[in-house]
């Protein structure tokens, strides 16, 4: 699996912005990716970044209705990536803070 396929997109919410000061970043990742693969992908995609730990959450998709038909949105996996103290920050997020 390609490193760019593992990291789907960053999460840009108020809570994720508050965690940038603690060098904690949030990403939507591939559902099949392991914590080790996520760590290697972050370090490969962003230069000079050293990952301390990765916490993951599997989120079940919301139920939605269209008239009498019911369906479910796609399930996702979210990763909280904590960087080491001596690591430089991720420039994409730092420019938004």
TIRO-2110 file (N, C-alpha, C; in Angstrom, 1 decimal):
// TIRO-2110
0.8, -1.2, 0.0, N, 1, A
0.0, 0.0, 0.0, CA, 1, A
0.9, 1.2, 0.0, C, 1, A
0.5, 2.2, -0.8, N, 2, A
1.3, 3.5, -0.9, CA, 2, A
1.0, 4.3, 0.3, C, 2, A
2.0, 5.1, 0.7, N, 3, A
1.8, 5.9, 1.9, CA, 3, A
0.8, 7.0, 1.7, C, 3, A
0.6, 7.5, 0.5, N, 4, A
-0.4, 8.5, 0.3, CA, 4, A
-1.8, 7.9, 0.3, C, 4, A
-1.9, 6.6, 0.1, N, 5, A
-3.2, 5.9, 0.1, CA, 5, A
-3.7, 5.7, 1.6, C, 5, A
-2.7, 5.6, 2.5, N, 6, A
-3.0, 5.4, 3.9, CA, 6, A
-3.7, 6.7, 4.5, C, 6, A
-3.1, 7.8, 4.3, N, 7, A
-3.6, 9.1, 4.8, CA, 7, A
-4.6, 9.6, 3.8, C, 7, A
-5.9, 9.6, 4.2, N, 8, A
-7.0, 10.0, 3.3, CA, 8, A
-7.1, 11.5, 3.3, C, 8, A
-7.3, 12.1, 4.5, N, 9, A
-7.4, 13.6, 4.6, CA, 9, A
-7.2, 14.0, 6.1, C, 9, A
-6.8, 15.3, 6.3, N, 10, A
-6.7, 15.8, 7.6, CA, 10, A
-8.1, 16.2, 8.2, C, 10, A
-8.2, 16.2, 9.5, N, 11, A
-9.5, 16.6, 10.1, CA, 11, A
-9.3, 18.0, 10.6, C, 11, A
-10.1, 18.9, 10.1, N, 12, A
-10.0, 20.3, 10.4, CA, 12, A
-11.2, 20.8, 11.2, C, 12, A
-11.1, 20.6, 12.6, N, 13, A
-12.2, 21.0, 13.5, CA, 13, A
-11.6, 21.9, 14.6, C, 13, A
-12.5, 22.4, 15.4, N, 14, A
-12.0, 23.3, 16.5, CA, 14, A
-11.2, 22.4, 17.5, C, 14, A
-11.7, 21.2, 17.8, N, 15, A
-10.9, 20.3, 18.7, CA, 15, A
-9.5, 20.0, 18.1, C, 15, A
-9.5, 19.7, 16.8, N, 16, A
-8.2, 19.4, 16.2, CA, 16, A
-7.2, 20.6, 16.2, C, 16, A
-7.8, 21.8, 16.0, N, 17, A
-7.0, 23.0, 16.1, CA, 17, A
-6.4, 23.2, 17.5, C, 17, A
-7.2, 22.9, 18.5, N, 18, A
-6.7, 23.1, 19.9, CA, 18, A
-5.6, 22.2, 20.2, C, 18, A
-5.5, 21.0, 19.6, N, 19, A
-4.5, 20.0, 19.9, CA, 19, A
-3.2, 20.3, 19.2, C, 19, A
-3.2, 21.2, 18.2, N, 20, A
-1.9, 21.5, 17.4, CA, 20, A
-0.8, 22.0, 18.3, C, 20, A
-1.2, 22.8, 19.3, N, 21, A
-0.2, 23.3, 20.3, CA, 21, A
0.5, 22.2, 21.1, C, 21, A
-0.1, 21.0, 21.2, N, 22, A
0.5, 19.9, 21.9, CA, 22, A
1.1, 18.9, 21.0, C, 22, A
1.3, 19.4, 19.7, N, 23, A
1.8, 18.5, 18.6, CA, 23, A
1.0, 17.3, 18.4, C, 23, A
-0.3, 17.4, 18.4, N, 24, A
-1.2, 16.3, 18.2, CA, 24, A
-2.0, 16.6, 17.0, C, 24, A
-2.0, 15.8, 16.0, N, 25, A
-2.7, 16.0, 14.7, CA, 25, A
-3.7, 14.9, 14.4, C, 25, A
-4.8, 15.2, 13.7, N, 26, A
-5.8, 14.3, 13.5, CA, 26, A
-6.0, 14.0, 12.0, C, 26, A
-6.1, 12.8, 11.6, N, 27, A
-6.3, 12.4, 10.2, CA, 27, A
-7.3, 11.3, 10.0, C, 27, A
-8.0, 11.4, 8.9, N, 28, A
-8.9, 10.2, 8.5, CA, 28, A
-7.9, 9.3, 7.7, C, 28, A
-7.9, 8.0, 8.1, N, 29, A
-6.9, 7.1, 7.4, CA, 29, A
-7.7, 5.9, 6.8, C, 29, A
-7.0, 5.1, 6.1, N, 30, A
-7.6, 3.9, 5.5, CA, 30, A
-8.0, 3.0, 6.6, C, 30, A
-9.2, 2.3, 6.4, N, 31, A
-9.7, 1.5, 7.5, CA, 31, A
-8.9, 0.3, 7.8, C, 31, A
-8.1, -0.2, 6.8, N, 32, A
-7.3, -1.4, 7.0, CA, 32, A
-5.9, -1.1, 7.5, C, 32, A
-5.5, 0.2, 7.7, N, 33, A
-4.2, 0.6, 8.1, CA, 33, A
-4.0, 0.3, 9.6, C, 33, A
-2.8, -0.2, 9.9, N, 34, A
-2.4, -0.4, 11.3, CA, 34, A
-1.7, 0.8, 11.9, C, 34, A
-1.5, 0.8, 13.2, N, 35, A
-0.9, 2.0, 13.8, CA, 35, A
0.6, 2.1, 13.3, C, 35, A
1.3, 1.0, 13.1, N, 36, A
2.6, 1.1, 12.6, CA, 36, A
2.7, 1.6, 11.2, C, 36, A
1.7, 1.2, 10.3, N, 37, A
1.7, 1.7, 8.9, CA, 37, A
1.4, 3.2, 8.9, C, 37, A
0.5, 3.6, 9.8, N, 38, A
0.1, 5.1, 9.9, CA, 38, A
1.3, 5.9, 10.3, C, 38, A
2.1, 5.4, 11.3, N, 39, A
3.3, 6.1, 11.8, CA, 39, A
4.3, 6.2, 10.6, C, 39, A
4.6, 5.1, 9.9, N, 40, A
5.5, 5.2, 8.8, CA, 40, A
5.0, 6.1, 7.7, C, 40, A
3.7, 6.1, 7.4, N, 41, A
3.2, 7.0, 6.4, CA, 41, A
3.4, 8.5, 6.7, C, 41, A
3.1, 8.8, 8.0, N, 42, A
3.2, 10.2, 8.4, CA, 42, A
4.7, 10.7, 8.3, C, 42, A
5.6, 9.8, 8.8, N, 43, A
7.0, 10.2, 8.7, CA, 43, A
7.5, 10.3, 7.3, C, 43, A
6.9, 9.5, 6.4, N, 44, A
7.4, 9.5, 5.0, CA, 44, A
6.8, 10.7, 4.2, C, 44, A
5.6, 11.0, 4.5, N, 45, A
4.9, 12.1, 3.7, CA, 45, A
5.4, 13.5, 4.2, C, 45, A
5.5, 13.7, 5.5, N, 46, A
5.9, 15.0, 6.0, CA, 46, A
7.4, 14.9, 6.4, C, 46, A
8.2, 15.8, 5.9, N, 47, A
9.7, 15.8, 6.1, CA, 47, A
10.0, 16.3, 7.5, C, 47, A
10.9, 15.6, 8.2, N, 48, A
11.4, 16.1, 9.5, CA, 48, A
10.5, 15.8, 10.6, C, 48, A
9.5, 15.0, 10.4, N, 49, A
8.5, 14.7, 11.5, CA, 49, A
8.8, 13.3, 12.1, C, 49, A
8.8, 13.3, 13.5, N, 50, A
9.1, 12.0, 14.2, CA, 50, A
7.8, 11.8, 15.0, C, 50, A
7.2, 10.6, 14.8, N, 51, A
5.9, 10.3, 15.5, CA, 51, A
6.3, 9.6, 16.8, C, 51, A
5.6, 10.1, 17.9, N, 52, A
5.8, 9.4, 19.2, CA, 52, A
4.8, 8.3, 19.3, C, 52, A
3.5, 8.6, 19.1, N, 53, A
2.5, 7.5, 19.2, CA, 53, A
1.3, 7.8, 18.3, C, 53, A
0.5, 6.8, 18.1, N, 54, A
-0.7, 6.9, 17.2, CA, 54, A
-1.8, 6.2, 18.0, C, 54, A
-3.0, 6.9, 18.1, N, 55, A
-4.2, 6.4, 18.7, CA, 55, A
-5.2, 6.4, 17.5, C, 55, A
-6.0, 5.3, 17.4, N, 56, A
-7.0, 5.2, 16.4, CA, 56, A
-8.4, 5.0, 16.9, C, 56, A
-9.4, 5.4, 16.1, N, 57, A
-10.8, 5.2, 16.5, CA, 57, A
-11.5, 4.7, 15.2, C, 57, A
-12.3, 3.7, 15.3, N, 58, A
-13.2, 3.3, 14.2, CA, 58, A
-14.6, 3.9, 14.4, C, 58, A
-15.0, 4.7, 13.4, N, 59, A
-16.3, 5.4, 13.5, CA, 59, A
-17.3, 4.7, 12.6, C, 59, A
-18.4, 4.3, 13.1, N, 60, A
-19.5, 3.7, 12.4, CA, 60, A
-20.2, 4.8, 11.6, C, 60, A
-20.6, 4.6, 10.3, N, 61, A
-21.3, 5.6, 9.5, CA, 61, A
-22.7, 5.9, 10.1, C, 61, A
-23.2, 7.1, 9.9, N, 62, A
-24.5, 7.5, 10.4, CA, 62, A
-25.6, 6.8, 9.5, C, 62, A
-26.7, 6.5, 10.2, N, 63, A
-27.9, 6.0, 9.4, CA, 63, A
-28.6, 7.3, 8.8, C, 63, A
-28.9, 7.1, 7.5, N, 64, A
-29.6, 8.2, 6.8, CA, 64, A
-30.8, 7.6, 6.1, C, 64, A
-31.9, 8.5, 6.0, N, 65, A
-33.1, 8.1, 5.3, CA, 65, A
-33.4, 9.0, 4.1, C, 65, A
-33.9, 8.4, 3.1, N, 66, A
-34.5, 9.2, 2.0, CA, 66, A
-35.9, 8.6, 1.7, C, 66, A
-36.9, 9.3, 2.3, N, 67, A
-38.2, 8.7, 2.3, CA, 67, A
-38.3, 7.5, 3.1, C, 67, A
-38.7, 6.4, 2.5, N, 68, A
-38.8, 5.1, 3.2, CA, 68, A
-37.6, 4.3, 3.1, C, 68, A
-36.6, 4.7, 2.4, N, 69, A
-35.4, 3.9, 2.2, CA, 69, A
-34.3, 4.4, 3.2, C, 69, A
-33.7, 3.4, 3.8, N, 70, A
-32.7, 3.6, 4.8, CA, 70, A
-31.3, 3.2, 4.3, C, 70, A
-30.3, 3.9, 4.7, N, 71, A
-29.0, 3.5, 4.3, CA, 71, A
-28.0, 4.0, 5.3, C, 71, A
-26.7, 3.7, 5.2, N, 72, A
-25.7, 4.1, 6.1, CA, 72, A
-24.6, 4.7, 5.4, C, 72, A
-24.1, 5.8, 5.9, N, 73, A
-22.9, 6.5, 5.3, CA, 73, A
-21.7, 5.6, 5.6, C, 73, A
-20.6, 5.9, 4.9, N, 74, A
-19.4, 5.0, 5.0, CA, 74, A
-18.8, 5.2, 6.3, C, 74, A
-18.3, 4.0, 6.9, N, 75, A
-17.6, 4.1, 8.1, CA, 75, A
-16.2, 4.6, 7.9, C, 75, A
-15.5, 5.2, 8.9, N, 76, A
-14.2, 5.7, 8.7, CA, 76, A
-13.3, 5.3, 9.9, C, 76, A
-12.0, 5.5, 9.7, N, 77, A
-11.1, 5.3, 10.8, CA, 77, A
-10.3, 6.7, 11.0, C, 77, A
-10.3, 7.1, 12.2, N, 78, A
-9.6, 8.4, 12.6, CA, 78, A
-8.3, 8.1, 13.4, C, 78, A
-7.3, 8.8, 13.1, N, 79, A
-6.0, 8.6, 13.8, CA, 79, A
-5.6, 9.9, 14.4, C, 79, A
-5.2, 9.8, 15.7, N, 80, A
-4.6, 10.9, 16.4, CA, 80, A
-3.2, 10.6, 16.5, C, 80, A
-2.3, 11.5, 15.9, N, 81, A
-0.9, 11.3, 15.8, CA, 81, A
-0.2, 12.3, 16.7, C, 81, A
0.6, 11.8, 17.7, N, 82, A
1.3, 12.7, 18.6, CA, 82, A
2.8, 12.6, 18.2, C, 82, A
3.4, 13.8, 18.0, N, 83, A
4.8, 13.9, 17.6, CA, 83, A
5.7, 14.0, 18.8, C, 83, A
6.9, 13.7, 18.6, N, 84, A
7.9, 13.8, 19.7, CA, 84, A
8.2, 15.3, 20.0, C, 84, A
8.7, 15.5, 21.2, N, 85, A
9.0, 16.9, 21.6, CA, 85, A
10.0, 17.6, 20.7, C, 85, A
11.0, 16.9, 20.2, N, 86, A
12.1, 17.5, 19.4, CA, 86, A
11.7, 17.5, 17.9, C, 86, A
10.6, 17.0, 17.5, N, 87, A
10.2, 16.9, 16.1, CA, 87, A
9.6, 18.3, 15.7, C, 87, A
9.8, 18.6, 14.4, N, 88, A
9.2, 19.8, 13.9, CA, 88, A
7.7, 19.6, 13.6, C, 88, A
6.9, 20.6, 13.6, N, 89, A
5.5, 20.4, 13.3, CA, 89, A
5.2, 20.2, 11.9, C, 89, A
4.0, 19.8, 11.6, N, 90, A
3.5, 19.6, 10.2, CA, 90, A
3.1, 20.9, 9.7, C, 90, A
3.8, 21.4, 8.6, N, 91, A
3.6, 22.7, 8.1, CA, 91, A
2.2, 23.0, 7.6, C, 91, A
1.5, 22.0, 7.1, N, 92, A
0.1, 22.2, 6.6, CA, 92, A
-0.8, 22.7, 7.8, C, 92, A
-0.7, 22.1, 9.0, N, 93, A
-1.5, 22.5, 10.1, CA, 93, A
-1.0, 23.8, 10.7, C, 93, A
0.3, 24.0, 10.8, N, 94, A
0.9, 25.2, 11.4, CA, 94, A
0.5, 26.4, 10.7, C, 94, A
0.4, 26.4, 9.4, N, 95, A
0.0, 27.6, 8.7, CA, 95, A
-1.5, 28.0, 8.9, C, 95, A
-2.3, 27.0, 9.4, N, 96, A
-3.7, 27.3, 9.7, CA, 96, A
-4.0, 27.8, 11.1, C, 96, A
-3.0, 27.6, 12.0, N, 97, A
-3.2, 27.9, 13.4, CA, 97, A
-3.2, 29.3, 13.7, C, 97, A
END
